[in-house]
Amino acid sequence: MTEAAKPIRVALLGCGTVGTQIVRLLTEQADDLAARVGAPVELAGIAVRRANKPRPGVPAGLLTTDAAGLVTRDDVDVVVEVIGGIEPTRDWLLTALKAGKSVVTANKALLAEHAGDLFAAADATGADLYFEAAVAGAIPLLRPLRESMAGDRITRVMGIVNGTTNFILSAMDETGAGYAEALDEASRLGYAEADPTADVEGYDAASKAAILASIAFHTRVTAGQVHREGITGVTAADVAAARALGRTIKLLAICERVEAGGDRPGEAVAVRVHPAMIPRSHPLAGVNGAFNAVFVEADAAGQLMFYGQGAGGAPTASAVLGDLVAVARNRVVGGRGPRESAYADLPVRPIAQAATRYHISLDVADRAGVLAAVAAVFAQHEVSIAAVRQEGRSSDASLVIVTHSAPDAALRSTVDKIAGLPFVHDVVSVMRVEGEEL
Ligand SMILES: NC(=O)c1ccc[n+]([C@@H]2O[C@H](COP(=O)([O-])OP(=O)(O)OC[C@H]3O[C@@H](n4cnc5c(N)ncnc54)[C@H](OP(=O)(O)O)[C@@H]3O)[C@@H](O)[C@H]2O)c1
């Protein structure tokens, strides 16, 4: 570092769970950061909603409620955004990028809808746009996909990217609790927000899946194009059925390179978020509590797994600081980080064409001909059966069927038909299956 190195001045938008930790790390590690960047990194201002809220460790003189004014200040080089939400954050970040400020953000909802606009604004002025913390918190994932694997061809990204739902499903698996009880426990321990909708309905995971798919397949994918199912319908019976088969249930985000299908030649991208049974021997099955893990498959690299804390103030701040060092260094030495890479522009396969394997658990009368009749309904709907297990329990029996990959619509009509058969007492569980065949 030359003595005259001009400081890199940072506008911090938001000083809550993550922002407070960013302020702490910027202060505690000021000397190391300066050495890594080649110039001191200084806070120019901190935008918050409530100026008078007590914030121990945060310099009061830097606080402002004027985020719009802060992002365009002449003495600001980089804007770090940890407020969240789409508006007015989107507007502030577009303004910052258009003014030539580089942006680091943890905002998955924004990136999953408006990455195109933000990258275009960054391109217009040569600014950087980094967002490692938007997916899987502390886990270095986007940079490996964007940079380390830039020479490879990624075929699949599959992972657990939402800690709240993973905590709930882990609790259901460990204790046999129902969904509502496990959600209460997650709220009590601070793992679920007062309004858990974004997490439990899969919106948060869908945003992350869209970002992952966009980067992995060099194609713009938005959250609305992701097939999304949450965990609110997962029952204790589903979890017990999984356990009986040596499986567990996880909310998975799955991004795949697939055949376009129909009359379209070539490849497409399929992106889905839903609960699924996976074998207990699968590495993702051992990811419990609020942790995240993501599996990546690529032609040359083979299989890679990324694991760690997917949320929390300090872990998320770690990812933000990593990005901040990168963009600050780019300012000091000149040059830019990676831009949007959407050149492949693959079609996103329509949700209606989603096909997965299913596990169906039925309570049926224990008498001759039941299995054949059930199998006939599957055949009528062209849903092929991979495995069947029947266990008698005095007058009734448990019948478990695992299908080969089947379109959603065919599976739904099969189950509707079966539910109406006179000897079927109950459809106990219908759940997607991922991982190897039973
Ligand atoms: N928390 C995590 O574990 C985590 C993990 C990964 C990514 N993220 C992402 O990081 C971002 C921040 O999350 P967080 O948990 O730190 O949120 P948070 O604790 O709710 O903090 C939000 C901050 O933004 C400020 N703010 C809200 N509206 C504002 C406005 N209109 N103008 C100025 N400031 C405003 C708030 O000000 P006041 O302090 O005055 O209320 C607060 O300081 C979100 O995009 C989130 O998705 C969070």
PDBQT file of the ligand as one rigid body, heavy atoms in Angstrom, charges set to zero:
ROOT
HETATM    1  N1  LIG A 501     -30.281 -11.937   8.844  1.00  0.00    +0.000 N 
HETATM    2  C1  LIG A 501     -29.724 -12.905   8.129  1.00  0.00    +0.000 C 
HETATM    3  O1  LIG A 501     -29.342 -13.941   8.643  1.00  0.00    +0.000 OA
HETATM    4  C2  LIG A 501     -29.536 -12.718   6.641  1.00  0.00    +0.000 A 
HETATM    5  C3  LIG A 501     -28.871 -13.728   5.905  1.00  0.00    +0.000 A 
HETATM    6  C4  LIG A 501     -28.664 -13.544   4.530  1.00  0.00    +0.000 A 
HETATM    7  C5  LIG A 501     -29.150 -12.407   3.915  1.00  0.00    +0.000 A 
HETATM    8  N2  LIG A 501     -29.818 -11.476   4.655  1.00  0.00    +0.000 N 
HETATM    9  C6  LIG A 501     -30.331 -10.299   3.954  1.00  0.00    +0.000 C 
HETATM   10  O2  LIG A 501     -29.724  -9.146   4.497  1.00  0.00    +0.000 OA
HETATM   11  C7  LIG A 501     -30.647  -8.064   4.465  1.00  0.00    +0.000 C 
HETATM   12  C8  LIG A 501     -30.796  -7.484   5.862  1.00  0.00    +0.000 C 
HETATM   13  O3  LIG A 501     -31.226  -8.477   6.764  1.00  0.00    +0.000 OA
HETATM   14  P1  LIG A 501     -31.236  -8.215   8.347  1.00  0.00    +0.000 P 
HETATM   15  O4  LIG A 501     -31.587  -9.533   8.954  1.00  0.00    +0.000 OA
HETATM   16  O5  LIG A 501     -29.993  -7.527   8.781  1.00  0.00    +0.000 OA
HETATM   17  O6  LIG A 501     -32.487  -7.227   8.470  1.00  0.00    +0.000 OA
HETATM   18  P2  LIG A 501     -32.911  -6.349   9.736  1.00  0.00    +0.000 P 
HETATM   19  O7  LIG A 501     -32.274  -6.847  10.986  1.00  0.00    +0.000 OA
HETATM   20  O8  LIG A 501     -34.394  -6.234   9.698  1.00  0.00    +0.000 OA
HETATM   21  O9  LIG A 501     -32.285  -4.899   9.416  1.00  0.00    +0.000 OA
HETATM   22  C9  LIG A 501     -32.778  -4.087   8.403  1.00  0.00    +0.000 C 
HETATM   23  C10 LIG A 501     -32.121  -2.721   8.500  1.00  0.00    +0.000 C 
HETATM   24  O10 LIG A 501     -32.606  -1.921   7.431  1.00  0.00    +0.000 OA
HETATM   25  C11 LIG A 501     -33.056  -0.672   7.952  1.00  0.00    +0.000 C 
HETATM   26  N3  LIG A 501     -34.162  -0.187   7.142  1.00  0.00    +0.000 N 
HETATM   27  C12 LIG A 501     -35.345  -0.782   6.904  1.00  0.00    +0.000 A 
HETATM   28  N4  LIG A 501     -36.100  -0.021   6.094  1.00  0.00    +0.000 NA
HETATM   29  C13 LIG A 501     -35.376   1.072   5.834  1.00  0.00    +0.000 A 
HETATM   30  C14 LIG A 501     -35.595   2.238   5.070  1.00  0.00    +0.000 A 
HETATM   31  N5  LIG A 501     -36.744   2.413   4.417  1.00  0.00    +0.000 N 
HETATM   32  N6  LIG A 501     -34.604   3.175   5.007  1.00  0.00    +0.000 NA
HETATM   33  C15 LIG A 501     -33.451   3.009   5.672  1.00  0.00    +0.000 A 
HETATM   34  N7  LIG A 501     -33.179   1.916   6.414  1.00  0.00    +0.000 NA
HETATM   35  C16 LIG A 501     -34.130   0.967   6.497  1.00  0.00    +0.000 A 
HETATM   36  C17 LIG A 501     -33.494  -0.949   9.374  1.00  0.00    +0.000 C 
HETATM   37  O11 LIG A 501     -33.445   0.261  10.100  1.00  0.00    +0.000 OA
HETATM   38  P3  LIG A 501     -33.780   0.302  11.673  1.00  0.00    +0.000 P 
HETATM   39  O12 LIG A 501     -32.597  -0.361  12.338  1.00  0.00    +0.000 OA
HETATM   40  O13 LIG A 501     -33.870   1.746  11.983  1.00  0.00    +0.000 OA
HETATM   41  O14 LIG A 501     -35.037  -0.465  11.844  1.00  0.00    +0.000 OA
HETATM   42  C18 LIG A 501     -32.424  -1.978   9.806  1.00  0.00    +0.000 C 
HETATM   43  O15 LIG A 501     -31.283  -1.308  10.261  1.00  0.00    +0.000 OA
HETATM   44  C19 LIG A 501     -31.930  -8.638   3.841  1.00  0.00    +0.000 C 
HETATM   45  O16 LIG A 501     -31.897  -8.437   2.453  1.00  0.00    +0.000 OA
HETATM   46  C20 LIG A 501     -31.800 -10.110   4.132  1.00  0.00    +0.000 C 
HETATM   47  O17 LIG A 501     -32.523 -10.889   3.208  1.00  0.00    +0.000 OA
HETATM   48  C21 LIG A 501     -30.011 -11.597   5.999  1.00  0.00    +0.000 A 
ENDROOT
TORSDOF 0
